[in-house]
Amino acid sequence: MSQERLDEVGAKFASYPQVSHCYRRPTFDDWPYNVFAMIHAMSRDKCEATVRKIAAEVGIDDYAVLYSHTEYKKERVKYFAKV
């Protein structure tokens, strides 16, 4: 995607409630994608439907979808812990 469209496309991705993270990434010879968005859904089908909807809205037809295989437990940072 062109650098000129990054802010527009990123803002559109980030406007969806299913998107928790959206940011610009560097491209590489074997990875040409420069926008990353983390989409949360209850099923793979729902995730892919959201991806298709966003892609159609911003006019993107070349994208890759990566899926998490492991969900790690999130914990709050403990700034002051009793010893």
Beta strands, then each sheet from edge to edge (+ up, - down):
strand 1: 19-24
strand 2: 35-39
sheet 1: 1+ 2-
end
